[in-house]
Amino acid sequence: MTWFILVSLLLIGLVLVLTEILFVPGTTLVGLLGLIVTLGGIYYAFIKFDNNLAWIIVGAALLLNFSALVYGFRSGVWNKFALKEAITSRSFDDRLAGLEIGMEGKAISDIKPIGKAEFGERIYEVKSDSGFIMVGTKVFIARLEDNKIIIKS
């Protein structure tokens, strides 16, 4: 029964440390819990066995933990969990299509400093460069930057 408890503590500690590295990296809570359980197993070995055997168990536990980590890094297990593609799409990429600086439109809501304006047949969310603009006022596009339409009256 003593060996079962010792092996269980050491294996649970190892599994928790590997779980920290593989599934929840950066949280340190699971890894710290795994380290505490492993240290508990080592402490249990020193209580139940003589010092020579306890030091052999410490060496075996360290060897097992480090070999599992090295194997995990070299085997490519980590690559299964890594993101391999970058998201390159953007939202509203064609939002400013057909608009030009100096284009005339009409404010269809109060713009204080953000509101709605109509250019051509479409309605856009705009930002005023000249403060408050009343509904119905003629507006002009001053700048087009970062999917934003900056207007002036």
Accessible surface in RSA format (square Angstrom, percent):
REM  Atomic radii and reference values for relative SASA: ProtOr
REM  Chains: A
REM  Algorithm: Lee & Richards
REM  Probe-radius: 1.40
REM  Slices: 20
REM RES _ NUM      All-atoms   Total-Side   Main-Chain    Non-polar    All polar
REM                ABS   REL    ABS   REL    ABS   REL    ABS   REL    ABS   REL
RES MET A   1   171.25  88.7 124.62  82.5  46.63 111.0 106.59  90.6  64.66  85.7
RES THR A   2    42.36  30.1  40.45  41.0   1.91   4.5  12.25  16.5  30.11  45.5
RES TRP A   3   129.40  51.9 129.20  62.5   0.19   0.5 107.08  57.1  22.31  36.2
RES PHE A   4   138.08  69.1 130.49  80.8   7.59  19.7 136.11  82.5   1.98   5.7
RES ILE A   5    61.26  34.9  59.62  44.4   1.64   4.0  61.17  44.1   0.08   0.2
RES LEU A   6     2.13   1.2   2.13   1.5   0.00   0.0   2.13   1.5   0.00   0.0
RES VAL A   7    70.70  46.5  69.95  63.3   0.76   1.8  70.70  61.4   0.00   0.0
RES SER A   8    30.89  26.1  26.44  35.3   4.45  10.3  22.25  47.4   8.64  12.1
RES LEU A   9    51.02  28.4  51.02  36.5   0.00   0.0  51.02  35.8   0.00   0.0
RES LEU A  10    23.35  13.0  21.28  15.2   2.07   5.2  21.28  14.9   2.07   5.6
RES LEU A  11    83.20  46.3  83.13  59.5   0.06   0.2  83.20  58.4   0.00   0.0
RES ILE A  12    90.92  51.7  88.98  66.3   1.94   4.7  90.87  65.4   0.06   0.2
RES GLY A  13     0.00   0.0   0.00   N/A   0.00   0.0   0.00   0.0   0.00   0.0
RES LEU A  14    16.76   9.3  16.76  12.0   0.00   0.0  16.76  11.8   0.00   0.0
RES VAL A  15    88.96  58.5  87.73  79.4   1.23   3.0  88.64  77.0   0.32   0.9
RES LEU A  16    38.67  21.5  38.67  27.7   0.00   0.0  38.67  27.2   0.00   0.0
RES VAL A  17    30.79  20.3  30.79  27.9   0.00   0.0  30.79  26.8   0.00   0.0
RES LEU A  18    41.10  22.9  41.10  29.4   0.00   0.0  41.10  28.9   0.00   0.0
RES THR A  19    40.49  28.8  39.63  40.2   0.86   2.0  27.99  37.6  12.49  18.9
RES GLU A  20    18.67  10.7  18.67  14.1   0.00   0.0  13.62  26.3   5.05   4.1
RES ILE A  21    49.82  28.4  39.78  29.6  10.05  24.2  42.52  30.6   7.30  19.8
RES LEU A  22    37.52  20.9  28.88  20.7   8.64  21.7  29.12  20.4   8.40  22.6
RES PHE A  23   122.42  61.2  95.86  59.4  26.57  69.1  99.10  60.1  23.32  66.8
RES VAL A  24    55.71  36.7  51.33  46.5   4.38  10.6  55.71  48.4   0.00   0.0
RES PRO A  25    93.05  67.8  72.78  66.3  20.27  73.7  74.43  61.5  18.62 115.8
RES GLY A  26    70.56  87.0   0.00   N/A  70.56  87.0  38.45 105.5  32.11  71.9
RES THR A  27    76.49  54.4  55.27  56.0  21.22  50.6  62.14  83.5  14.35  21.7
RES THR A  28    90.00  64.0  87.49  88.7   2.51   6.0  64.79  87.0  25.21  38.1
RES LEU A  29   130.37  72.6 128.09  91.6   2.28   5.7 130.37  91.6   0.00   0.0
RES VAL A  30    38.32  25.2  37.83  34.2   0.49   1.2  38.32  33.3   0.00   0.0
RES GLY A  31    12.64  15.6   0.00   N/A  12.64  15.6   9.89  27.1   2.75   6.2
RES LEU A  32    98.02  54.6  93.36  66.8   4.65  11.7  95.99  67.4   2.03   5.5
RES LEU A  33    91.28  50.8  89.76  64.2   1.52   3.8  90.66  63.7   0.63   1.7
RES GLY A  34     0.00   0.0   0.00   N/A   0.00   0.0   0.00   0.0   0.00   0.0
RES LEU A  35    90.60  50.5  90.41  64.7   0.19   0.5  90.60  63.6   0.00   0.0
RES ILE A  36    99.00  56.3  96.32  71.8   2.68   6.5  96.84  69.7   2.16   5.8
RES VAL A  37    28.80  19.0  24.57  22.2   4.24  10.2  28.80  25.0   0.00   0.0
RES THR A  38     9.07   6.5   9.07   9.2   0.00   0.0   8.39  11.3   0.68   1.0
RES LEU A  39    96.95  54.0  92.88  66.4   4.08  10.2  93.24  65.5   3.72  10.0
RES GLY A  40    31.38  38.7   0.00   N/A  31.38  38.7  27.58  75.7   3.80   8.5
RES GLY A  41     0.00   0.0   0.00   N/A   0.00   0.0   0.00   0.0   0.00   0.0
RES ILE A  42    23.84  13.6  23.84  17.8   0.00   0.0  23.84  17.2   0.00   0.0
RES TYR A  43   146.60  68.4 143.34  81.6   3.26   8.5 105.65  79.4  40.95  50.5
RES TYR A  44    37.36  17.4  37.02  21.1   0.34   0.9  32.60  24.5   4.76   5.9
RES ALA A  45     0.00   0.0   0.00   0.0   0.00   0.0   0.00   0.0   0.00   0.0
RES PHE A  46    62.37  31.2  47.13  29.2  15.24  39.7  47.34  28.7  15.03  43.0
RES ILE A  47    99.70  56.7  68.56  51.1  31.14  75.1  74.66  53.8  25.04  68.0
RES LYS A  48   111.82  54.6  81.83  50.2  29.99  71.4  28.92  26.0  82.90  88.3
RES PHE A  49    37.09  18.6  23.21  14.4  13.88  36.1  29.89  18.1   7.20  20.6
RES ASP A  50    95.21  66.7  78.15  77.8  17.06  40.3  49.10 115.6  46.11  46.0
RES ASN A  51    97.24  67.1  93.25  90.1   3.99   9.6  18.84  45.3  78.40  75.8
RES ASN A  52   113.54  78.3 108.94 105.3   4.59  11.1  23.19  55.8  90.34  87.3
RES LEU A  53    58.63  32.7  57.29  41.0   1.34   3.4  58.00  40.7   0.63   1.7
RES ALA A  54     0.00   0.0   0.00   0.0   0.00   0.0   0.00   0.0   0.00   0.0
RES TRP A  55   157.52  63.2 149.95  72.6   7.57  17.8 133.55  71.2  23.97  38.9
RES ILE A  56   115.65  65.8 107.86  80.4   7.79  18.8 113.99  82.1   1.67   4.5
RES ILE A  57    12.82   7.3  12.14   9.0   0.68   1.6  12.82   9.2   0.00   0.0
RES VAL A  58    18.41  12.1  18.41  16.7   0.00   0.0  18.41  16.0   0.00   0.0
RES GLY A  59    36.11  44.5   0.00   N/A  36.11  44.5  31.95  87.7   4.15   9.3
RES ALA A  60    57.23  52.6  47.38  73.1   9.85  22.4  52.35  73.7   4.88  12.9
RES ALA A  61     4.71   4.3   1.18   1.8   3.53   8.0   4.33   6.1   0.38   1.0
RES LEU A  62    87.43  48.7  87.40  62.5   0.03   0.1  87.43  61.4   0.00   0.0
RES LEU A  63   130.15  72.5 125.67  89.9   4.48  11.3 129.54  91.0   0.61   1.6
RES LEU A  64    80.65  44.9  78.11  55.9   2.54   6.4  80.34  56.4   0.31   0.8
RES ASN A  65    24.57  16.9  24.57  23.7   0.00   0.0  12.40  29.8  12.17  11.8
RES PHE A  66   123.46  61.8 123.37  76.4   0.09   0.2 123.46  74.9   0.00   0.0
RES SER A  67    53.91  45.6  44.42  59.3   9.49  21.9  40.71  86.7  13.20  18.5
RES ALA A  68    22.74  20.9  12.45  19.2  10.29  23.4  19.78  27.9   2.96   7.8
RES LEU A  69    35.50  19.8  35.50  25.4   0.00   0.0  35.50  24.9   0.00   0.0
RES VAL A  70    75.69  49.8  74.57  67.5   1.11   2.7  75.69  65.8   0.00   0.0
RES TYR A  71   152.67  71.3 148.22  84.3   4.45  11.6 109.83  82.5  42.84  52.8
RES GLY A  72     7.72   9.5   0.00   N/A   7.72   9.5   7.72  21.2   0.00   0.0
RES PHE A  73   127.00  63.5 108.41  67.1  18.58  48.4 108.52  65.8  18.47  52.9
RES ARG A  74   204.27  85.8 168.58  85.9  35.69  85.0  59.62  81.5 144.65  87.7
RES SER A  75    52.49  44.4  10.79  14.4  41.70  96.1  22.86  48.7  29.62  41.5
RES GLY A  76    22.01  27.1   0.00   N/A  22.01  27.1  16.90  46.4   5.12  11.5
RES VAL A  77    42.08  27.7  41.62  37.7   0.45   1.1  41.94  36.4   0.14   0.4
RES TRP A  78    46.53  18.7  42.41  20.5   4.12   9.7  43.07  23.0   3.46   5.6
RES ASN A  79    87.99  60.7  87.49  84.6   0.49   1.2  15.06  36.3  72.92  70.5
RES LYS A  80   170.22  83.0 133.30  81.8  36.92  87.9  89.33  80.4  80.88  86.2
RES PHE A  81   106.12  53.1  70.87  43.9  35.24  91.7  77.04  46.7  29.08  83.2
RES ALA A  82    55.30  50.8  36.57  56.4  18.72  42.6  45.55  64.2   9.74  25.8
RES LEU A  83   157.66  87.8 121.18  86.7  36.48  91.7 126.01  88.5  31.64  85.2
RES LYS A  84   145.92  71.2 104.78  64.3  41.14  98.0 107.88  97.1  38.03  40.5
RES GLU A  85   139.87  80.3 130.48  98.7   9.39  22.4  50.49  97.7  89.38  73.0
RES ALA A  86    84.89  78.1  57.22  88.3  27.68  63.0  62.96  88.7  21.93  58.1
RES ILE A  87   158.30  90.1 124.43  92.7  33.87  81.6 128.92  92.8  29.38  79.7
RES THR A  88   120.49  85.7  93.09  94.4  27.40  65.3  67.49  90.6  53.01  80.1
RES SER A  89    90.98  76.9  68.51  91.4  22.46  51.7  52.49 111.8  38.49  53.9
RES ARG A  90   164.12  68.9 139.54  71.1  24.58  58.5  55.44  75.8 108.68  65.9
RES SER A  91    84.54  71.4  64.63  86.3  19.91  45.9  45.32  96.5  39.22  54.9
RES PHE A  92   143.43  71.8 130.69  80.9  12.74  33.2 134.65  81.6   8.78  25.1
RES ASP A  93    91.81  64.3  62.13  61.8  29.68  70.2  34.05  80.1  57.76  57.6
RES ASP A  94   107.28  75.1  99.86  99.4   7.41  17.5  35.65  83.9  71.62  71.4
RES ARG A  95    45.80  19.2  41.35  21.1   4.46  10.6  18.77  25.7  27.03  16.4
RES LEU A  96    34.96  19.5  28.98  20.7   5.98  15.0  29.58  20.8   5.38  14.5
RES ALA A  97    64.14  59.0  43.67  67.4  20.46  46.6  55.42  78.1   8.71  23.1
RES GLY A  98    66.82  82.4   0.00   N/A  66.82  82.4  42.59 116.9  24.23  54.3
RES LEU A  99    15.86   8.8   2.88   2.1  12.97  32.6   2.88   2.0  12.97  34.9
RES GLU A 100   124.59  71.5 121.06  91.6   3.53   8.4  38.42  74.3  86.17  70.4
RES ILE A 101   121.00  68.9  95.60  71.2  25.41  61.2  95.60  68.8  25.41  69.0
RES GLY A 102    46.53  57.4   0.00   N/A  46.53  57.4  28.52  78.3  18.01  40.3
RES MET A 103    63.60  32.9  53.45  35.4  10.15  24.2  61.98  52.7   1.62   2.1
RES GLU A 104    87.26  50.1  70.15  53.1  17.10  40.7  22.81  44.1  64.44  52.6
RES GLY A 105     9.88  12.2   0.00   N/A   9.88  12.2   8.58  23.6   1.30   2.9
RES LYS A 106   108.20  52.8 108.03  66.3   0.18   0.4  50.80  45.7  57.41  61.1
RES ALA A 107     0.15   0.1   0.00   0.0   0.15   0.4   0.00   0.0   0.15   0.4
RES ILE A 108    60.74  34.6  37.43  27.9  23.31  56.2  39.90  28.7  20.84  56.6
RES SER A 109    36.36  30.7  32.10  42.8   4.26   9.8  34.34  73.1   2.02   2.8
RES ASP A 110    52.78  37.0  41.81  41.6  10.97  25.9   6.15  14.5  46.63  46.5
RES ILE A 111     0.00   0.0   0.00   0.0   0.00   0.0   0.00   0.0   0.00   0.0
RES LYS A 112   131.75  64.3 109.49  67.2  22.26  53.0  63.91  57.5  67.83  72.3
RES PRO A 113    67.70  49.3  67.29  61.3   0.41   1.5  67.48  55.7   0.23   1.4
RES ILE A 114    96.64  55.0  82.57  61.5  14.07  33.9  82.57  59.5  14.07  38.2
RES GLY A 115     9.69  11.9   0.00   N/A   9.69  11.9   9.69  26.6   0.00   0.0
RES LYS A 116    92.61  45.2  92.61  56.8   0.00   0.0  53.48  48.1  39.13  41.7
RES ALA A 117     0.00   0.0   0.00   0.0   0.00   0.0   0.00   0.0   0.00   0.0
RES GLU A 118    59.12  33.9  56.25  42.6   2.86   6.8   6.58  12.7  52.53  42.9
RES PHE A 119     4.71   2.4   0.00   0.0   4.71  12.2   0.07   0.0   4.64  13.3
RES GLY A 120    56.03  69.1   0.00   N/A  56.03  69.1  35.14  96.4  20.89  46.8
RES GLU A 121   166.64  95.7 139.27 105.4  27.37  65.2  58.73 113.6 107.91  88.1
RES ARG A 122   131.63  55.3 127.94  65.2   3.69   8.8  53.23  72.7  78.40  47.5
RES ILE A 123   101.55  57.8  73.98  55.1  27.57  66.4  73.98  53.3  27.57  74.8
RES TYR A 124    12.11   5.7   8.58   4.9   3.53   9.2   7.38   5.5   4.73   5.8
RES GLU A 125    92.74  53.2  86.48  65.4   6.26  14.9  12.27  23.7  80.47  65.7
RES VAL A 126     2.92   1.9   0.00   0.0   2.92   7.0   2.92   2.5   0.00   0.0
RES LYS A 127    93.81  45.8  93.42  57.3   0.39   0.9  36.92  33.2  56.89  60.6
RES SER A 128     9.21   7.8   0.00   0.0   9.21  21.2   0.00   0.0   9.21  12.9
RES ASP A 129    77.52  54.3  47.67  47.5  29.85  70.6   5.59  13.1  71.94  71.7
RES SER A 130    63.70  53.8  30.67  40.9  33.03  76.1  42.29  90.1  21.41  30.0
RES GLY A 131    39.53  48.7   0.00   N/A  39.53  48.7  33.60  92.2   5.93  13.3
RES PHE A 132   109.25  54.7  80.12  49.6  29.13  75.8  80.18  48.6  29.07  83.2
RES ILE A 133     5.23   3.0   1.67   1.2   3.56   8.6   5.23   3.8   0.00   0.0
RES MET A 134   113.78  58.9 111.80  74.0   1.98   4.7  97.03  82.5  16.75  22.2
RES VAL A 135    83.88  55.2  69.03  62.5  14.85  35.8  69.03  60.0  14.85  40.3
RES GLY A 136    43.30  53.4   0.00   N/A  43.30  53.4  22.59  62.0  20.71  46.4
RES THR A 137    48.81  34.7  40.83  41.4   7.98  19.0  37.30  50.1  11.51  17.4
RES LYS A 138   129.98  63.4 123.85  76.0   6.13  14.6  73.67  66.3  56.31  60.0
RES VAL A 139     0.00   0.0   0.00   0.0   0.00   0.0   0.00   0.0   0.00   0.0
RES PHE A 140    72.11  36.1  72.11  44.7   0.00   0.0  72.11  43.7   0.00   0.0
RES ILE A 141     1.67   1.0   0.00   0.0   1.67   4.0   0.00   0.0   1.67   4.5
RES ALA A 142    20.79  19.1   7.59  11.7  13.21  30.0  10.57  14.9  10.22  27.1
RES ARG A 143   101.13  42.5 100.88  51.4   0.25   0.6  48.71  66.6  52.42  31.8
RES LEU A 144    51.28  28.6  24.01  17.2  27.27  68.5  24.01  16.9  27.27  73.4
RES GLU A 145    76.72  44.0  71.05  53.8   5.67  13.5  27.54  53.3  49.18  40.2
RES ASP A 146   123.99  86.9  96.77  96.3  27.22  64.4  26.00  61.2  97.99  97.7
RES ASN A 147    40.39  27.9  30.19  29.2  10.20  24.6  13.89  33.4  26.50  25.6
RES LYS A 148   115.97  56.6 113.54  69.7   2.43   5.8  60.66  54.6  55.31  58.9
RES ILE A 149     2.00   1.1   0.00   0.0   2.00   4.8   0.00   0.0   2.00   5.4
RES ILE A 150     8.07   4.6   8.07   6.0   0.00   0.0   8.07   5.8   0.00   0.0
RES ILE A 151     0.00   0.0   0.00   0.0   0.00   0.0   0.00   0.0   0.00   0.0
RES LYS A 152   101.40  49.5 101.40  62.2   0.00   0.0  46.15  41.5  55.25  58.9
RES SER A 153    74.64  63.1  31.78  42.4  42.86  98.7  19.55  41.6  55.09  77.2
END  Absolute sums over single chains surface
CHAIN  1 A    10548.3       8722.1       1826.2       7126.7       3421.6
END  Absolute sums over all chains
TOTAL         10548.3       8722.1       1826.2       7126.7       3421.6
